[in-house]
């Protein structure tokens, strides 16, 4: 059985220069500005849904699951375990020879979660990645400090930036060839203007620069693109304050690619012209167009691996509401993953809740890193304080957490270099990611995640 998607994707040419552009040689897919209201956006989505459902039946997984002519409204959820159970090519929707790349999500247990893309889909990936409130251009130098390997994100940013004319520095954060001491040198010597990393990475660069005798600033930076972990508004503001550049938050997944990014007004918008979002309530089984619940997605132009109502299991708040930016796309807030967090004194706490209070501390306390342990009846927190204000910072943080989160809290200050050891920043080590929130029986003395 073969169904042509007739997507209009192309494999060559160049991607347009900024948000909403669809100039010569671009993907030919919808661009911001091609629709003028949520009603016309919905019409665009409706036009693509039926062809995608038909195309999905090309894959072994959906061929068994779908009836001819079935509508999306009657399709059950596709779960991550379905992708793992279909490893490696049970989700394949095109002939194998059409594939351009194969990827896997990080952190899988048992069978990995596979993802594969055609050459045409790579143009779409680049097209979505360059939708930035601070766009990529030929004058830019982009440091890619995201894993390459089998993960999509590093390769995608690399390719998209090249097609935008930028100079790419492939600083894979899982390579022994690019330790933090070298990252600091590259940022300074190459006048890097844009970076692509996790939020945690940017704070480690500051610490590594200071350990090397610099002031921790990188004057050429004009924006930091961040993704890969949730970040609180307070941490985002702190990064912007330290590095004097806006933080542009991204949201996506290896299976589909970019899903959302910040607009010029600082609100994250979902790329609903390329991927249909829905909200699933696991308690009732209901699926709605907007609201708060688990994010379910149906990519509208996915060739190699069609996905129908794929449950990412991320809890989000999605709203079709007007924004001064004029993009006419739903706003999305990523609230975390179902089941994450710990119970303290009868209250469920997640990392973002604690982090928000840590980075509300005045900047002159110099707190970059922290960790916390959730005990049965209290939260125990440590913060790195480089100066003489450890007692003041600790007392302030404890009072803030107890007042707003409603849990007992014990905070202590530790010297700079305790949680992220300075000696490690100068060594030839691969990726370091500080872990912050721990359970009552976990060892927080080993808070640096490697690789």
N, C-alpha and C positions, 0 to 999 in steps of 0.2 A: 504494500500500500504506500503510495507516494502522494503527498499534498504539497504544492508549491506555496510558500509563504508570500512570495512577491513583495518582499519587504522594501525593496529599493536601496538596500545597503550596498555600499561599494567598498572595494578593497584598497583603492589607491587615492591619490590626491592629498590635500592638506585639510586639516581641521580649521574651522573658523576661529577668529581671534579672541572671542570673549563670550560672556553670557548672552545667549539668545541669537548668536550669529549662525547663519547657515549659508555662508558664502560659497563660491565656486570650489568644487572638490570636497565639500563637507559630506557628512553621512547621508544626506537626503532625508533623514528622519525629522520629526517635529523639533522645532527650536523655540525657545522662549520668545513669545511675541506672536507666534503663529495662531494663538487662540486669545480671545479677549475677555472671556468670562469662565466661571466654573461650569456653566452649562455647555459651552463649546468644548471645554476640556473633556467633559463627560462624553460628549458625542464622539470625540477622537478616540477615547477609550473603548466605547461600544463598537466602533468600527473595527477594532483590532481583536476583540475578545473571541468572536466566533472563529476566525481563521486560526487563532492560536490553539483553541480547543481541538480543532480538526487536525492541526499539525502535530499536536501532542500524541496523537494515536500512532504516529510513526515510531515512537519509542516502544520497546518491549514492555516497559512498566505500564504506560498508559494504554497500550493496545489491549491489555488484559483488564484494565480497570474501567475504561470508558465504552459507552455504547455509541454507535453512529448517530450523529445529530444531537448528542447530549449537550445541554447548556451548562455554562460555568456555575450557575446558581445551584445546580444539583450535584456538583463535583465535591467529593469529600476532601479533607485536608491532606496534603502531602507533607510527611514528617521527615526530619533529618534521618531517622532510622531507615526510611524508605530508600534514601540515597545511598546509605551505607550498605543496606541489603542488596542494592542493585549494582554494587561495585564490581568491575570497573565501568562497564558500558551498557548497563541495563536501562539507563535513561537516555541513551543516544537517539537523537531525532533526525540525523542525517547520515549518509554513508560515511564510513570511517575515514575514507581518503579525503574528505572535505575538512577534517579537523586541522587546526593550525597549532593549538596548544592544549596541554593537559595540566590540570592543577589539583591540589588537594587542600582542604582547610587544615589549619594547624590545630593541635590539641585533640585530635580524634582518638578514641579508644576502640579497639577491635578494628574492623574494616574502616578505612578512611572515608571521608566525605569527598567524592570526586567532583570535578567541574571541568568542562571542556568547551572550547570556543572555536568558531570558524574564523577565517581571515576577515570576512565581512563584519562579524561581530566585534572584532578588535577595533574597527573604525567607530562603532557605536560606543565601546568602552571609553575610547579617547574623547569622543564627543561629549560624553557625560562628565568625565573627569575634569575637563577644562572649564566646566560651568562654575566659575568662581567669582565671588564679589571682588576679589583681587586677581585678575586674570594673569595667565602665563603668556609671555611674549618673547620675541627674539633677543631682547636686551637682558633677559633673565638668566641666572645660573641657579639651577635647582639641585639641592642635595637630597637624594633619595635615601632616607635612613629608616627604611622599612625592609623586612626580610624579602629576599628574592626566593631562591629555592623553588618549592612547589606552590608557594602562596602567590595569589594574583596581584596583590596591591603594589609591590615594588616594580614588577614588570610593566604594569599598567601605567603608573606614573611616569616611568622612564620613557615609554613609547609615546605617550600623549604629549609630554613636554618636548620631545624631539620633533614631533609633528607640528608643534606650535612654534618651532624655531629656536627654542631655548637650548642652552648648554646644560647637559645632565652630568652630575657627579654621582656615580653609583656606589654610595656608601653603605652597602648592605650591612645591617646591624647584627648579622650572624656570621660575619667574616672575621677571622683572626687578622686579616690584612688591614682592617680599619678599626683599631681600638679608639677609645675616646680621645686620647692625646692627639691622634691623627685627625679626628673629626674637628677638634678645635683649630688645628692648623689649617685644614681645608676651608672652614668657615671664614677664617680671617684672611688667609693669603689669596683665596680665589674670589673674595668679595661676593660670597653667596648671597643671593637676594631672596630666595624662596627655599623652604625646607618641607619635607614630607616625612612625618614621623608620628610616634605616639606622643601624647602630652608629657609623659614621664621623661622621654628622651630629652626634651628641650631643657628641663631643669637639671638633668645630669650634665649637659653641655656647659651650663653655667658653672656648676661645681667643678667640672674638669678644667675649665678655663682659669678659675680662681686657683686651683691646685697647681696650675702651670705658671702662676704669677701674673695672669692678666686680670682685668677688672670684671670679666664675665659678660661683657657686651660684645655684640657683633654688628658694627655700625651699618653695614651694607644691607642687612636684613630688612625687607619691606613687608613680609608676611610669613606666617608659619601655618602650613596645612597640617592638621592633626586628625588622627583617627586611631581605631584599634582598641580603645578603652574608653569607658565613660569618664567625663571630666565635669567637675562642678563649675558653676559660674565664678566662684571665688578663685579657684585655681587658674581658670582661664584669665581672669583679670590680673592675677599676680604674674603670670607668664608675660602678658602684654606689658605690664609695668616694668618688669626687669629687662626685657629685651626690646622695648620701645617699638613693637611691631604688632599688628593685629593677628589674632589667632583665628583661623578659619577652620571650623570644625566640619568634618566629613562623616558620613555614615554609609556603610555598604557591607557587602559580604563576598567571599570568593566565588560563591555559586552564581552570582548575578552581576557583581561589580558595583559601581557607585549607585547609591539609592537617594542620597540627600546631601545638601550642603547649605552653608550660611549665605543669606542674601546680604546686600549692602546695609540693611537695617539690623543685622545681627541675629535674624531669626532663621532657623533651619527649615528649608523647604524640601519636600519629597518630590522626586522626579516622576510625577504621576502621569506624565505624557509618555513615558517609556515603560513604567512598571505600575500596574494597578495595585494600590494598597487596600487592605481591608482589616478590620479589627475583630478579633475572635475573643469571645468570652468563654473560657474553659468551664466555668461553673454552670452555664446554661446551654452551651453549644451554639449560641447565636453568633452570626457574623454580620457586622454593620459596616457602613461606608466610612464612618468616623467615630471618634470616641477614645476611650482608654481601654487597653487590653493587649493581647498578644498580636504582633504584626504578622499578617498573612499577605503574601505577595504573588502576583501573577505577571511575570515579565511579558510585555506585549510584542516583543520582537526577538525572542530567544529562539535561535535555530538549532544549535548543536545539542542543547539540553533543555527542552521545553519543561517548564514547571508551572503547575496549576495549583493555586491556593497553597503555596509552600509556606509552612509555619516556621518562621525564624525563631520563635519562642522568646523574642525580645518584647518586653512590655513597653509600650509607647503611648503617647497621647497624640492623636492625629485629628486635625481640624481643618475643614475647608472654610477659611476665613480670610478676609481681605488684609493685605499688608501694604504699607506705603511703598514698598519696592515695585509693586505692580506686576510681579511675576505670575500671578493667578495660578499658584500651585499651593496645595495644602501645606500647612506647617506641621512639623513633627518634633516632639520631645522624646528622646530615648531615656526611659526611666530605669532600665536595667534588665537583667535576665531573671526569669521566674525561678524562685528558690534560692537566689543569692542572698547572703546576709546571715546574721546570727541573732538569737534572742537574748536580750539582756534585761533582767528585771521585768520580764513579761512583755517587753517591747522589741519589735523586729527592727534591727539596724542594718543599713547597707553602707558600703564604702563612701558613696557620694554624700550621704548625710553627714558623716563624720568629717570628711574632707572639706566640706563647705565651711565648717567652723574653724578648721585649722588655718585655711588661707584667708579667713577674715581677720586674723591677727594682723596688727599693723606691720607694714613692710619693714620698718626699722628693726624688728626682732630678727629678721634674716632667716626665717624658717623656710627651708626648701623641702625637707624630707620628714616623714613621720611614720609611725606604725602604731597599731592598736590591737589589743587582745580583748575579745568579748568573753567575759566571765559570766557566771550564772547571775550574779547580782550587781555587777559593776563593769564599766568599761575602763581598761587600763591603757593609757596613751603615753607614748614617748615622742618628743619633738627635738630635732636638732636646732640648738640655738648657739650661734657662733660668738655672741657677745656676753655681756654681763647681765642680761635681762631675762635669764631663764626662769627665775622665780616669778617675775611679773607675768611673763608669757604663759607659764603653766597655770597660774591662778586664773587668769583671764579666760583661757581656753576651757578649763574645768567648769567655771561658772556658766559659760555660754552653752556648753553641751548639756549640763544639768538643767538649765532653765528652759531650753528649747526642745531638747530631745527627751527630757523627762527620765533620765537614768543617772544613777550614781556614777561618778567619774573620778579617776585618779590620774593626774597628769604629771609627768616629770620631764625636765629638760636634760638632754645629754649633749656632750660637746660635738662640735662640727666634725664630721668624718666618722662618727660612730655608726650611723645607719647605712650610709654609702661611704665606705672607707676610702679616704683620699688616695691611699697607696694603690687601690685597684684602678683608679682613674688614669694613672700614668702607665699601667702595665698593658701588655698586648693581649687583652682578653676580648672575648666575643661579647654578645649582648648581655647587658645587665638591666633588670627591671625591678625596682623596689616593690616588694609586696607590702601592703599596708594593714589590712584587717585580717585577724587570725581568730580561730576558735579557741575555746578554753584549754584544749589538750594539745595544741599545736606549738611547735618550737619556733619562737619568733627570733631566736638568735641567728637564724639563717634566713634573713629576710630578703636576700638578693637572689632573684630568679635568673638563672643563666640559660642562654640559648633559646 
